[in-house]
Amino acid sequence: MAVQVSCSFGHRRAQGVQSLEEVETWLGRPLPEPYRSFLAGTAVSFLAANGRTLVYGRTAVMERNDTHESRAYCPGHLMIGDNSGGVALVLSLADGQVHSVGMGAMTPDCFEPVAQSFAAWQAAGFLCAE
């Protein structure tokens, strides 16, 4: 069972829900499928069934990436969630793989594999190794 969580920060909340086009403009490239379709239907962040994995919706994805400076530290990747304990979940924009990485060292050499694709991660209930 997923639980919706409102977790937008700062000024983006006041602006309302971001469109996919706004997210893609901010990112500087199109979102890969199937993540794009997922985000199109997911405005609000939610907790996965384990009650710990927070999957970002459109209202949070840009703010979370700005806050953690993922574009600077993880170029070519997008932070799409976290484990509510200091571990980010990032999506490779090149090959669609999902990785985990500590938020204190968000560089690709510290990535740990989570799923071969966003679709596989979604099918697994958005869970990651603890």
C-alpha positions as CSV (number, residue, x, y, z in Angstrom):
1,M,0.0,0.0,0.0
2,A,1.4,3.4,-1.0
3,V,0.9,6.4,1.2
4,Q,0.8,9.9,-0.4
5,V,3.1,12.4,1.3
6,S,3.2,16.1,0.6
7,C,6.8,17.0,0.6
8,S,7.5,19.9,-1.7
9,F,9.9,22.6,-0.5
10,G,10.3,26.3,-0.9
11,H,8.9,28.4,-3.7
12,R,8.0,25.5,-6.1
13,R,5.0,24.6,-3.9
14,A,3.6,28.1,-4.3
15,Q,3.9,27.8,-8.1
16,G,1.8,24.7,-8.1
17,V,2.4,21.4,-9.8
18,Q,5.1,21.4,-12.5
19,S,4.3,20.2,-15.9
20,L,6.4,17.5,-17.6
21,E,7.6,20.2,-20.1
22,E,8.7,22.4,-17.1
23,V,10.6,19.5,-15.6
24,E,12.2,18.7,-19.0
25,T,13.2,22.3,-19.6
26,W,14.8,22.5,-16.1
27,L,16.6,19.2,-16.8
28,G,17.7,20.3,-20.3
29,R,16.6,17.1,-22.0
30,P,13.6,14.8,-22.4
31,L,12.8,12.5,-19.6
32,P,13.3,8.8,-20.5
33,E,10.4,6.4,-20.8
34,P,8.8,4.8,-18.8
35,Y,9.8,7.4,-16.1
36,R,8.2,10.2,-18.1
37,S,4.9,8.3,-18.2
38,F,5.1,7.6,-14.5
39,L,5.8,11.2,-13.7
40,A,3.0,12.4,-15.9
41,G,0.5,10.5,-13.6
42,T,2.3,11.2,-10.3
43,A,2.1,14.8,-9.0
44,V,2.5,14.0,-5.3
45,S,5.4,12.1,-3.7
46,F,4.5,8.9,-1.9
47,L,6.0,6.3,0.4
48,A,6.5,2.8,-1.0
49,A,5.0,-0.2,0.8
50,N,8.1,-0.5,3.1
51,G,7.1,2.9,4.6
52,R,10.6,4.2,4.0
53,T,11.3,4.7,0.3
54,L,10.0,8.1,-0.8
55,V,9.3,8.3,-4.5
56,Y,9.3,11.9,-5.8
57,G,6.3,13.2,-7.7
58,R,6.4,16.2,-10.1
59,T,5.9,18.7,-7.2
60,A,9.1,17.6,-5.6
61,V,11.5,16.2,-8.2
62,M,13.0,19.6,-9.3
63,E,13.3,20.9,-5.7
64,R,14.9,17.7,-4.4
65,N,17.5,17.7,-7.2
66,D,18.2,21.4,-6.7
67,T,18.6,21.0,-2.9
68,H,21.0,18.1,-3.3
69,E,22.8,19.6,-6.3
70,S,22.5,16.3,-8.2
71,R,23.0,17.9,-11.6
72,A,26.5,19.0,-10.4
73,Y,27.5,15.8,-8.6
74,C,25.6,13.2,-10.7
75,P,25.6,14.6,-14.3
76,G,23.4,12.5,-16.5
77,H,21.3,11.3,-13.6
78,L,18.1,12.4,-11.9
79,M,17.4,11.9,-8.2
80,I,13.9,10.2,-8.2
81,G,13.6,9.2,-4.6
82,D,15.3,8.5,-1.3
83,N,15.2,5.9,1.5
84,S,14.3,8.4,4.2
85,G,17.7,7.8,5.8
86,G,20.3,9.6,3.7
87,V,20.4,7.5,0.6
88,A,19.3,8.9,-2.8
89,L,17.8,6.9,-5.6
90,V,19.0,8.1,-8.9
91,L,17.9,7.3,-12.5
92,S,20.4,7.2,-15.3
93,L,19.2,9.4,-18.1
94,A,21.3,7.4,-20.5
95,D,20.4,3.8,-19.9
96,G,17.5,4.0,-17.4
97,Q,19.1,2.1,-14.6
98,V,18.3,2.9,-11.0
99,H,21.1,3.3,-8.5
100,S,21.3,4.2,-4.8
101,V,24.0,6.5,-3.4
102,G,24.7,8.2,-0.1
103,M,23.6,11.8,-0.2
104,G,27.0,12.8,1.3
105,A,28.9,11.4,-1.7
106,M,26.6,11.6,-4.7
107,T,29.2,10.7,-7.4
108,P,28.7,7.9,-9.9
109,D,31.7,6.0,-8.5
110,C,29.7,5.5,-5.3
111,F,26.6,4.2,-7.0
112,E,25.1,0.8,-6.0
113,P,22.7,-0.9,-8.4
114,V,19.1,-1.1,-7.5
115,A,17.3,-2.1,-10.7
116,Q,18.2,-2.5,-14.4
117,S,15.4,-0.2,-15.3
118,F,12.8,2.2,-13.9
119,A,10.1,-0.3,-14.9
120,A,11.8,-3.1,-13.0
121,W,12.1,-0.9,-9.9
122,Q,8.4,0.1,-10.2
123,A,7.4,-3.6,-10.6
124,A,9.4,-4.4,-7.4
125,G,7.3,-1.9,-5.4
126,F,10.0,0.8,-5.5
127,L,12.0,-1.0,-2.9
128,C,15.8,-0.9,-2.5
129,A,18.3,-2.7,-0.4
130,E,18.6,-1.3,3.1
